[in-house]
Amino acid sequence: MIGKNEPEVIATESRMARIFGFSERKVRDYFKDARIAPAKYDLLLGIKIFVENSSGKDEIAEARKVDTDMKKFKLAILQGEYHHKDSIELLVSDMLARFKAKLTALPTKASIQLLNISSRREIENILKTLIGESLKELSEYKELKMEDIDVDRAEDN
C-alpha cells in the first residue's frame, strides 16, 4: 500500500531530484506529502504527486500553444498570406474559362491564317504559335488577381 502504510520504494532526496529534474530544495517543497523521514521519500507516492500536478500543466501549455497558433494564422490571413477557398475557386474557374475560350477560338483563327498556305512546315509553325499563345494564358495564372476577374462570367461557367 502507498501512503500511510510502509512505503514499497524509498528514494533519497538527491535521487528524487535526479529523477524529476528538480533541485533538492524543490524536491522538499514539491513532495512534502511523500516525505517519510528527513531526506527520504516514498518514490511511488512521489510519482503519483508528480503526475497529478503536471498533467494539468500540459493541457494548459497545449491550450496556450493552440491559442498562439490561432493568433499567427489570423495575422497571416490579415496580411494576405491565406485566401478564402471561394476566392481560389473563382480564380481557377476564371482561369480555366479563359483557357477554354482561347482553345475554342483556335480553329477559327487558324483556318483564316492557313487558308492559302500549302507548306507543311509553315502550317506547323502557325499552329505551334497559336497553341503557344493559348498555353501562355494558362501559364500566367500566378499574375492573375481578383480584380482581373469578370465575376459574372466566372459564375456562369
C-alpha positions as CSV (number, residue, x, y, z in Angstrom):
1,M,0.0,0.0,0.0
2,I,1.1,3.5,-0.7
3,G,0.9,6.4,1.8
4,K,0.0,5.6,5.4
5,N,1.5,2.1,5.5
6,E,5.1,1.3,5.0
7,P,6.4,2.6,1.5
8,E,7.4,0.0,-1.0
9,V,10.2,2.0,-2.6
10,I,12.3,4.6,-0.7
11,A,14.3,7.2,-2.6
12,T,16.7,9.8,-1.2
13,E,16.2,13.5,-1.8
14,S,19.1,13.6,-4.3
15,R,17.7,10.6,-6.2
16,M,14.3,12.3,-6.4
17,A,16.0,15.5,-7.7
18,R,17.7,13.5,-10.5
19,I,14.6,11.5,-11.4
20,F,12.3,14.6,-11.7
21,G,14.9,17.1,-12.8
22,F,14.4,19.3,-9.7
23,S,16.7,20.9,-7.2
24,E,16.8,19.2,-3.8
25,R,15.1,22.3,-2.3
26,K,12.2,21.9,-4.9
27,V,12.0,18.2,-4.0
28,R,11.5,19.1,-0.3
29,D,8.7,21.6,-1.2
30,Y,7.1,19.7,-4.0
31,F,7.0,16.2,-2.4
32,K,6.1,17.2,1.2
33,D,3.3,14.5,1.3
34,A,5.7,11.8,0.1
35,R,8.3,12.5,2.8
36,I,8.8,9.6,5.2
37,A,12.0,10.8,7.0
38,P,14.5,13.6,6.6
39,A,15.9,13.3,3.0
40,K,13.9,10.1,2.4
41,Y,10.7,9.9,0.2
42,D,8.1,7.3,-0.9
43,L,9.0,7.1,-4.6
44,L,5.6,5.7,-5.7
45,L,3.7,8.4,-3.9
46,G,6.2,11.0,-5.3
47,I,5.5,9.8,-8.8
48,K,1.7,9.9,-8.2
49,I,2.1,13.5,-6.9
50,F,4.2,14.5,-9.9
51,V,1.7,13.0,-12.4
52,E,-1.3,14.7,-10.7
53,N,0.4,18.1,-10.6
54,S,1.9,18.0,-14.1
55,S,-1.0,16.7,-16.2
56,G,-3.0,19.9,-15.9
57,K,0.1,22.0,-16.8
58,D,0.5,20.0,-20.1
59,E,-3.1,20.8,-21.0
60,I,-2.6,24.5,-20.2
61,A,0.6,24.6,-22.2
62,E,-1.1,22.9,-25.1
63,A,-4.1,25.3,-24.9
64,R,-1.7,28.3,-24.9
65,K,0.1,26.8,-28.0
66,V,-3.2,26.4,-29.8
67,D,-4.1,30.0,-28.9
68,T,-0.7,31.3,-30.1
69,D,-1.1,29.3,-33.4
70,M,-4.6,30.7,-34.0
71,K,-3.3,34.2,-33.5
72,K,-0.5,33.6,-36.0
73,F,-3.0,32.2,-38.6
74,K,-5.3,35.2,-38.1
75,L,-2.4,37.6,-38.6
76,A,-1.3,35.7,-41.7
77,I,-4.9,36.0,-43.0
78,L,-4.9,39.7,-42.3
79,Q,-1.6,40.1,-44.1
80,G,-3.0,38.3,-47.2
81,E,-0.9,35.2,-46.9
82,Y,-4.1,33.0,-47.0
83,H,-7.2,33.3,-49.2
84,H,-10.7,32.1,-48.8
85,K,-11.4,28.9,-50.7
86,D,-14.3,30.6,-52.6
87,S,-11.8,33.2,-53.9
88,I,-9.4,30.5,-55.1
89,E,-12.2,28.5,-56.8
90,L,-13.3,31.7,-58.5
91,L,-9.7,32.4,-59.7
92,V,-9.2,28.9,-61.0
93,S,-12.7,28.8,-62.7
94,D,-11.9,32.1,-64.4
95,M,-8.5,30.9,-65.5
96,L,-10.0,27.7,-67.0
97,A,-12.8,29.7,-68.7
98,R,-10.3,32.0,-70.3
99,F,-8.2,29.0,-71.5
100,K,-11.3,27.2,-72.8
101,A,-12.3,30.3,-74.8
102,K,-8.8,30.5,-76.3
103,L,-8.9,26.9,-77.3
104,T,-12.4,27.2,-78.7
105,A,-11.4,30.1,-80.9
106,L,-8.3,28.3,-82.1
107,P,-9.8,26.6,-85.2
108,T,-11.4,29.7,-86.5
109,K,-8.2,31.8,-86.0
110,A,-6.1,29.0,-87.5
111,S,-8.3,28.5,-90.6
112,I,-8.0,32.1,-91.5
113,Q,-4.2,32.1,-91.3
114,L,-3.8,28.7,-93.0
115,L,-6.2,29.5,-95.9
116,N,-3.6,29.9,-98.7
117,I,-0.6,28.0,-97.2
118,S,0.4,24.7,-98.6
119,S,3.8,24.1,-97.0
120,R,3.5,21.6,-94.1
121,R,6.4,23.3,-92.2
122,E,4.6,26.7,-92.3
123,I,1.3,25.2,-91.2
124,E,3.1,23.5,-88.2
125,N,4.8,26.8,-87.3
126,I,1.5,28.7,-87.4
127,L,-0.3,26.0,-85.3
128,K,2.6,25.9,-82.8
129,T,2.4,29.7,-82.4
130,L,-1.3,29.7,-81.9
131,I,-1.2,26.9,-79.4
132,G,1.8,28.6,-77.6
133,E,-0.3,31.8,-77.2
134,S,-3.1,29.7,-75.7
135,L,-0.8,27.9,-73.3
136,K,0.8,31.2,-72.3
137,E,-2.5,32.4,-71.0
138,L,-2.6,29.3,-68.8
139,S,0.9,29.7,-67.6
140,E,0.3,33.3,-66.4
141,Y,-2.1,32.2,-63.6
142,K,0.4,33.4,-61.0
143,E,-0.2,37.0,-62.1
144,L,-4.0,36.6,-62.0
145,K,-5.7,38.8,-59.4
146,M,-9.2,39.0,-58.1
147,E,-9.6,42.5,-59.8
148,D,-8.9,40.9,-63.2
149,I,-11.9,38.5,-62.9
150,D,-15.2,39.0,-64.6
151,V,-17.3,37.7,-61.7
152,D,-20.5,37.2,-63.7
153,R,-18.8,35.3,-66.5
154,A,-16.9,33.1,-64.0
155,E,-20.0,32.2,-62.1
156,D,-21.9,31.3,-65.3
157,N,-19.3,28.6,-66.2
